[in-house]
Amino acid sequence: MSLEAKKWNVVQLIASISNEAILDEISARIVQLIPEQTTSDDDALLAKYSGSIEDKLDLSKILQEQNYTGIDSEKMAQLAKDANIEEPIDELLEMLD
């Protein structure tokens, strides 16, 4: 397969992708794979860790990406019991000032 045919094959594969996150990942990896003579080490490092900014906040997406499962209420209750804090919450909050 010629170089031009290989390029066209890659372009067609990328064009068929409809998931923006996958496209961002492909873009980031391509930047890492292709060294430019004008790119400094700082630019390469920034490109490696750059991300995209979403148009609006999607809490459920963030929770899913971070594998957040919630608070273990039994564990929290046990921690509160073990802490044995007897002062009222108002008094504790005043201590923070």
C-alpha positions in Angstrom: 0.0 0.0 0.0 1.4 3.4 -1.0 2.0 6.2 1.5 -0.9 8.2 0.0 -3.3 5.2 0.3 -2.3 4.8 3.9 -2.9 8.4 4.7 -6.3 8.3 3.0 -7.2 5.2 5.0 -6.3 6.9 8.2 -8.3 10.0 7.2 -11.4 7.9 6.4 -11.1 6.1 9.8 -10.9 9.3 11.7 -13.8 10.9 9.7 -16.0 8.0 10.7 -15.6 8.7 14.4 -18.5 10.6 16.0 -17.2 10.6 19.6 -15.4 13.9 20.4 -13.4 12.5 23.3 -11.9 9.8 21.0 -11.1 12.5 18.5 -9.4 14.6 21.2 -7.3 11.5 22.3 -6.3 10.8 18.7 -5.3 14.4 18.2 -3.2 14.4 21.4 -1.5 11.2 20.4 -0.7 12.4 16.9 0.9 15.5 18.3 3.1 13.2 20.5 4.1 11.0 17.6 5.1 13.7 15.1 8.2 15.6 16.2 8.4 19.1 14.8 11.8 20.9 14.5 10.2 24.1 15.8 8.5 22.6 18.8 10.3 23.1 22.1 10.3 20.7 25.0 7.9 22.9 26.8 5.5 22.9 23.9 5.6 19.1 23.6 4.9 18.8 27.4 2.0 21.2 27.1 0.6 19.3 24.1 0.9 16.0 26.0 -1.3 17.3 28.9 -3.6 19.6 27.1 -7.3 18.9 27.1 -10.5 20.3 25.8 -12.8 22.7 27.6 -16.5 21.5 27.5 -19.1 24.1 26.5 -21.2 23.3 29.6 -20.7 21.4 32.8 -22.1 17.9 32.9 -21.8 16.6 36.4 -22.9 13.1 35.5 -20.1 12.9 32.9 -17.6 14.1 35.5 -18.8 11.5 38.0 -18.5 8.8 35.5 -15.0 9.8 34.2 -13.7 9.9 37.8 -15.4 6.6 38.8 -17.1 8.4 41.7 -19.4 5.9 43.6 -20.5 8.2 46.4 -19.9 8.3 50.1 -20.0 5.1 52.2 -22.5 6.2 54.8 -21.7 3.4 57.1 -18.0 4.2 57.1 -18.7 7.9 57.6 -21.0 7.1 60.6 -18.2 4.9 62.1 -15.6 7.7 61.6 -18.0 10.2 63.3 -18.5 7.8 66.2 -14.7 7.1 66.5 -14.0 10.9 66.5 -16.2 11.3 69.6 -16.8 15.0 69.1 -19.0 16.4 71.8 -19.0 20.1 71.0 -21.9 21.7 69.2 -21.4 22.4 65.5 -21.7 26.1 66.0 -18.9 26.1 68.5 -16.7 24.0 66.2 -17.4 26.4 63.3 -16.4 29.4 65.5 -13.1 27.7 66.2 -12.3 27.9 62.5 -12.3 31.7 62.4 
